[in-house]
Amino acid sequence: MKNFINPIQKHFWLTVAFFITMPLVSCKKSLQPKPYSLFTTSNYFADESEAYAATLGVYDAMSSQNAYGAYLSFITDNDTDISQTSGIDLVTDYRVICHYQGTAQTPGFYTMWSALYAGIDRANLVIQQIPEMALYTSGTASQKTDLNRMLGEAKFLRGFYYSELVRLWGDVPFKLTPSQTGDDFKLPRTNRYTIYTQIIKDMQDAAAVLPTALPADERICKWGAEAILARVALNAGGYSESQTGQMTRPANYLDYYKLAQTEINDIMAQNLYKLNPSYAQVFKNQCQGVLEPTESMFEVAFFNAAGSASGGNWLGVIYGSPLTAAGIYAVTNGRELALRPFWQTFATGDLRRDFSIATYTVSATGAQVPLVINTRSDETWTSAKWARQYQVNDILERASTNINTVIMRYSDLLLLRAEVENELNGGPDQLAYDAINMVRRRAYGQPVATADPAVDLAGLNYASFFTAVQNERAWELCFEGERRSDLIRWNILGPTLLATKQATLAIRSNFNYTASTNYVEGKSELYPIPVNERDINPNIGQNNGY
């Protein structure tokens, strides 16, 4: 395995050439300047357009199947109490990763690792070079504002990419300067809480200069950055697997909850965001490329002009869509299976269940063909939020789609607020109830701002409200990439997988569910450091159990 290049080292060469040929075409039309095939720091960053192209290159690290078109969004989130990946083998990346069977040799881990470090190295270059531009100090007020915005975007994205590395691998190599000749590429790992300190600083610095208006494109604004920071703070204050395999949380974890509270309160005070009255319409808009900035707070742009399987997003083809036969709609694979025990947890009247979970397939004529309950066909139910019937049915989206991956929705932030207020107050206060009940009212088709005793939660203590938040996050955000991380930070991944296994056995003794069998406590909460990286960096070590 010695022929592989360390991603930090590899992206030095991409940085020297700065490899932004584009990658930029994967972003939507609103994020498409003139592409540049080759530049170096000596002949680039001469004006705003070049700084903008470089900044879009930082965004572009997200816009591939190696990142938020498959691996970092859906593959890392399967095999929980909500969903599992179809099929069993020890060869296919997306199966072995989801089924807790991945090893350091599994290529998908290096795929994700490399994508994140690519984004970080691009961000480091932008962060270094923009302040060196003459326009940064001597330009017009408008030019300075634009350049500060780009600097803020790069800082936010660097923080976001590092937060994902820490979430998935724990302690990782940490570098805040762009790679160049003479650098030491054999870095040891840095403690995750040291990295969290920088992540928080990056995101706070970014929020100070990012636009306060809601975006008309896929670029991050101040409030989106603060929302992501709130989630990062809860991950930092939650449980994570240590280098010794123990699940621990920092002694000052409440400080992270207070930080999240501050960021959430700042967003709420602006009164800019609102829930779409229709839960279903949120995803239909997403499928059709309709930006909804009052509901979607941060999303990853996708645009696959070639219409190839290797470009664009797997969302709506491999994940998030029922099995669809070729005909009126393009075929889908339906590899994300929705678990029947999860389907059974929804209360009567909750509109999210039958919209989110397909207990049917789609025929060549576009008809829904029910999959019979109480036969093994209920093991083939799938996620359905991004079904073909909601898409634009463009010929370029047959093999992969141009659907954006939404990283943060407003309802997610409301549920984070409910969790934070419950934690800091030792039980739910009015803010906590208001936040969770708004989400619940929409789920039952009721006006969001009107109290509804039939739907609203009330009279709960700390423990029962926390359980309610955990459940609500499952029902509201199912298949959107958050469940496995939530279970880990709550330190209940193992028990939840076991309980799900027992629930499947209660349905039938041969119900196919492998996650709890393969899960290993003190190992499975983190991914292995890829062997490619360890072959050329002996200082990096390995996570427990691999």
JOSUL-V301040 format. One record per residue. N is the residue number from 1. D_LAST is the distance of its C-alpha to the last C-alpha in Angstrom with 2 decimals. Layout:
n = (N	N)
d_last = (D_LAST	D_LAST)
This chain:
n = (1	2	3	4	5	6	7	8	9	10	11	12	13	14	15	16	17	18	19	20	21	22	23	24	25	26	27	28	29	30	31	32	33	34	35	36	37	38	39	40	41	42	43	44	45	46	47	48	49	50	51	52	53	54	55	56	57	58	59	60	61	62	63	64	65	66	67	68	69	70	71	72	73	74	75	76	77	78	79	80	81	82	83	84	85	86	87	88	89	90	91	92	93	94	95	96	97	98	99	100	101	102	103	104	105	106	107	108	109	110	111	112	113	114	115	116	117	118	119	120	121	122	123	124	125	126	127	128	129	130	131	132	133	134	135	136	137	138	139	140	141	142	143	144	145	146	147	148	149	150	151	152	153	154	155	156	157	158	159	160	161	162	163	164	165	166	167	168	169	170	171	172	173	174	175	176	177	178	179	180	181	182	183	184	185	186	187	188	189	190	191	192	193	194	195	196	197	198	199	200	201	202	203	204	205	206	207	208	209	210	211	212	213	214	215	216	217	218	219	220	221	222	223	224	225	226	227	228	229	230	231	232	233	234	235	236	237	238	239	240	241	242	243	244	245	246	247	248	249	250	251	252	253	254	255	256	257	258	259	260	261	262	263	264	265	266	267	268	269	270	271	272	273	274	275	276	277	278	279	280	281	282	283	284	285	286	287	288	289	290	291	292	293	294	295	296	297	298	299	300	301	302	303	304	305	306	307	308	309	310	311	312	313	314	315	316	317	318	319	320	321	322	323	324	325	326	327	328	329	330	331	332	333	334	335	336	337	338	339	340	341	342	343	344	345	346	347	348	349	350	351	352	353	354	355	356	357	358	359	360	361	362	363	364	365	366	367	368	369	370	371	372	373	374	375	376	377	378	379	380	381	382	383	384	385	386	387	388	389	390	391	392	393	394	395	396	397	398	399	400	401	402	403	404	405	406	407	408	409	410	411	412	413	414	415	416	417	418	419	420	421	422	423	424	425	426	427	428	429	430	431	432	433	434	435	436	437	438	439	440	441	442	443	444	445	446	447	448	449	450	451	452	453	454	455	456	457	458	459	460	461	462	463	464	465	466	467	468	469	470	471	472	473	474	475	476	477	478	479	480	481	482	483	484	485	486	487	488	489	490	491	492	493	494	495	496	497	498	499	500	501	502	503	504	505	506	507	508	509	510	511	512	513	514	515	516	517	518	519	520	521	522	523	524	525	526	527	528	529	530	531	532	533	534	535	536	537	538	539	540	541	542	543	544	545	546)
d_last = (17.00	19.25	21.67	19.83	21.14	19.47	20.51	22.37	24.12	24.67	26.28	28.48	30.18	30.37	31.86	34.35	35.42	34.44	33.70	35.21	36.98	35.96	33.60	36.49	37.88	35.04	36.57	39.57	43.09	43.42	40.71	42.07	43.88	44.95	41.84	41.53	40.03	39.63	40.09	39.28	39.74	43.06	44.61	42.96	43.13	46.91	47.69	46.42	45.69	43.37	41.57	41.32	39.87	37.22	36.42	36.12	33.64	31.38	31.83	31.29	27.61	27.22	29.48	27.49	25.37	22.43	23.05	25.28	26.78	23.80	20.19	20.42	23.08	22.63	19.43	17.42	19.92	20.24	19.51	20.95	24.29	26.16	24.85	22.52	22.17	24.39	23.45	20.62	19.07	15.88	17.32	18.60	16.59	18.21	17.76	14.11	13.29	15.94	15.18	11.63	10.54	9.25	6.70	6.98	10.20	11.65	14.76	15.39	12.84	14.72	17.90	17.59	16.41	19.36	21.83	21.36	21.68	24.64	26.31	25.74	27.23	30.15	30.71	30.73	33.44	35.56	35.30	36.42	39.14	40.98	42.34	43.60	45.69	49.42	49.66	47.25	49.97	53.17	52.73	54.48	53.36	51.99	50.05	48.56	47.55	45.88	43.99	42.88	41.64	39.56	38.22	37.34	35.60	33.45	32.56	31.75	29.53	27.70	27.08	26.06	23.54	21.98	21.99	19.98	17.34	17.16	17.22	14.22	12.06	13.82	14.89	15.55	18.07	21.53	24.67	28.07	30.09	30.25	28.81	31.51	32.33	31.48	28.57	25.59	22.75	20.19	19.88	17.58	16.30	19.03	19.01	19.10	22.48	24.01	23.02	24.44	27.65	28.06	27.21	29.93	32.33	31.82	32.46	35.42	36.90	36.53	38.22	41.12	42.09	41.02	43.80	44.82	46.23	44.16	42.90	44.68	41.72	37.92	37.91	36.71	39.40	39.54	39.02	36.04	34.39	35.24	33.89	30.48	30.60	31.35	28.25	26.12	27.79	26.84	23.17	23.48	25.40	23.16	20.06	16.64	13.35	13.60	11.43	11.77	10.77	14.51	16.40	19.25	22.03	24.29	27.45	29.57	28.06	31.62	32.37	30.01	31.81	35.09	34.05	33.23	36.61	38.43	37.05	37.77	41.23	42.05	41.24	43.17	46.17	46.67	47.27	46.11	43.67	44.54	43.19	44.53	46.68	45.04	41.33	41.54	43.31	40.42	38.33	41.36	42.08	38.53	38.85	42.17	41.22	43.35	42.09	42.41	41.93	43.06	40.24	37.49	36.51	33.93	33.10	31.69	34.37	34.20	36.91	36.48	39.89	38.98	37.96	35.14	32.10	29.83	31.60	32.25	30.41	28.91	30.42	33.34	32.42	28.93	28.35	31.01	33.70	34.96	35.25	38.28	40.42	41.97	45.41	46.57	43.04	40.36	37.81	34.54	31.43	30.51	26.79	26.25	27.45	29.05	28.57	31.86	31.06	30.65	33.93	35.59	34.84	37.21	40.65	43.81	45.06	41.77	42.21	38.58	37.58	39.61	39.13	35.34	34.71	36.32	37.51	39.20	38.95	41.28	43.77	45.26	48.17	45.97	46.60	44.07	43.57	42.39	39.53	40.92	39.49	38.93	38.09	34.65	35.53	34.36	30.79	31.56	32.75	31.35	31.29	34.63	35.15	35.46	37.35	39.43	42.66	41.97	41.24	43.95	43.56	43.60	43.25	40.75	38.39	38.18	34.91	33.37	35.03	36.26	35.37	34.02	30.79	31.87	29.46	31.79	34.76	37.44	36.79	33.20	34.79	37.28	34.62	32.78	36.19	36.69	33.39	34.13	37.69	36.77	34.23	36.60	39.65	38.30	39.38	40.57	43.43	45.59	43.35	40.45	42.72	44.25	40.92	39.44	42.83	43.43	40.30	41.40	44.96	43.99	41.75	44.88	47.15	49.01	50.22	47.47	49.82	51.82	50.97	50.53	50.54	49.36	46.11	45.61	43.54	45.48	45.71	42.02	40.49	37.27	34.98	36.73	36.85	33.13	32.53	35.03	33.21	29.90	31.82	33.84	30.89	29.65	33.12	33.99	30.82	29.35	27.57	27.89	24.28	24.23	23.42	19.64	19.90	22.85	21.19	18.33	20.91	23.04	20.24	21.14	18.50	17.65	21.35	22.48	20.43	21.80	25.27	25.14	24.28	27.27	29.40	28.73	29.57	32.77	33.73	33.06	31.05	29.56	28.72	25.73	22.92	19.36	17.38	17.81	16.86	13.41	12.75	10.77	12.38	10.76	7.58	9.47	11.82	9.92	8.61	6.10	8.50	10.16	10.44	14.16	14.09	12.31	14.73	17.64	16.52	15.32	16.00	13.37	10.37	6.85	6.19	5.76	3.81	0.00)
